[in-house]
């Protein structure tokens, strides 16, 4: 079983959305970018590990992405860094080619 976690990272908070394999939102929330916020997020993600889920995380590339990723790695969560500018170009090019 897989759990995909998308992270929208900002200076003072981060928003997460957790999707199951069948693409249903299992949980979402906003956490402060503080020790308390990271701990709470890791606790929630830890529940999925305990239930046997393979957890995959994606986070946008910002000034504090490396710090965020380094908080997750010791808990066994690898966060893939997404360059949103490149993703936007791909997303827009896909829309252009779709039939109306």
Secondary structure, 3 states (H helix, E strand, C coil): CEEEEEEEECCCEEEEEEEECCCCEEEEEEEECCHHHHHHHHHHHHHHHHCCCEEEEEEECCCCHHHHHHHHHCCCCCEEEECHHHHHHHHHHHHHHCCC
